[in-house]
Amino acid sequence: MTERIQEFLRHRRAEGRDTEPCLVVDLDVVRENYFAFATALPDSRVFYAVKANPAPEVLALLASLGSCFDTASVAEIEMALAAGATADRISYGNTIKKERDIARAFALGIRLFAVDSTAEVEKIARVAPGARVFCRILYDCAGAEWPLSRKFGCDPEMAVEVLDLAKRLGLEAHGISFHVGSQQRKVKAWDRALAMAVTVFRDCAERGINLAMVNLGGGFPTRYLKDVPPVVQYGRSIFRALRKHFGNQIPETIIEPGRGMVGNAGVIEAEVVLISKKSDEDEVRWVYLDIGKFGGLAETMDESIRYPIRTAHDGAEMAPCVLAGPTCDSADVMYEKVPYMLPVTLEIGDKVLIEGTGAYTSTYASVAFNGFNPLKSYHI
Ligand SMILES: *Cc1c(COP(=O)(O)O)cnc(C)c1O
């Protein structure tokens, strides 16, 4: 929570514009985060994962600082271009693309594409001749609080086949990628992934395919309720792992931070709509906010991400609460299995501040479920 955000919220309240929840992102914090990544991993190019927060202000700032962009759709590519990035600084990192979208991206100048299957390689070879591809390998994401499952990537053995086909079809087999899972709190998570990466490099070399690049993905955490290691520790650990596995032939590397770039830059101000109990004996109060899973807090799914929540009563006695959103869907409950501690003096109408919400909130908000507006956001 920065002084600039506090100031912004004070004005908003004074002007009576605080009728709906809103997200406020401090761009100074995004700038600091960018430099922290660039310093901690000086030999890696930064490809900001646009999906984490695609606000034009964030993209323009990062473009001006020299960042590259990892995109997942033609719309995201166009947003990065509009923000001032040139096409050679944009990757199309989604492994699941329509052939006509690959063609659009190619026409816009994009030459770097992610794949994890031979079918995707065939699409790219048809409509993006000569482009560079990197193959994503599966990783089990142990230690991540928001794991990415088996949806993306293939086994290392299959990656060799995929890259081999790419070469035979006239594409440039450029390298491999992986993602160690989002909100990865273990700095050593990259070590095992790089051990897998080096085997793909070797097997490819035996077939005469010389890979040049390892995309280290995202996964860098934001501080929520628990402490997380600073980015310099990730940098050191990743460099050690690169040395260990690649010796003095360290390939070109890129990182794709999303959450770690913008998460701690944002705060959501919300309002308590109702506090109630389900019976007189009930020990747990239900606290309903004017924001929930459909208003931008989708990452509370399975109670994975636990945001720090601040109130004007902090310091008072705390009691366990079920925290829920305002919509008429019973899935719109954020924390119930593990109740959330909130001050007993909290009242209906109070404002609360939900911290660490700069990533994966504004674009997760539904369009108008139950008539609630999408989350308003301000980037200052
Ligand atoms: C979402 C995503 C990222 C960003 O992940 P974070 O954990 O938010 O850093 C990076 N790369 C790819 C391919 C992604 O899909």
The ligand as a Gaussian input file, in Angstrom:
#p B3LYP/6-31G(d) Opt

LIG

0 1
 C        0.692000     -16.802000     -17.242000
 C        2.002000     -17.037000     -17.863000
 C        3.137000     -16.436000     -17.345000
 C        3.128000     -15.566000     -16.105000
 O        3.132000     -16.347000     -14.968000
 P        3.287000     -15.687000     -13.517000
 O        3.255000     -16.857000     -12.614000
 O        2.158000     -14.748000     -13.331000
 O        4.602000     -15.003000     -13.486000
 C        4.335000     -16.650000     -17.992000
 N        4.404000     -17.428000     -19.099000
 C        3.321000     -18.025000     -19.630000
 C        3.472000     -18.849000     -20.851000
 C        2.095000     -17.848000     -19.032000
 O        1.016000     -18.447000     -19.549000

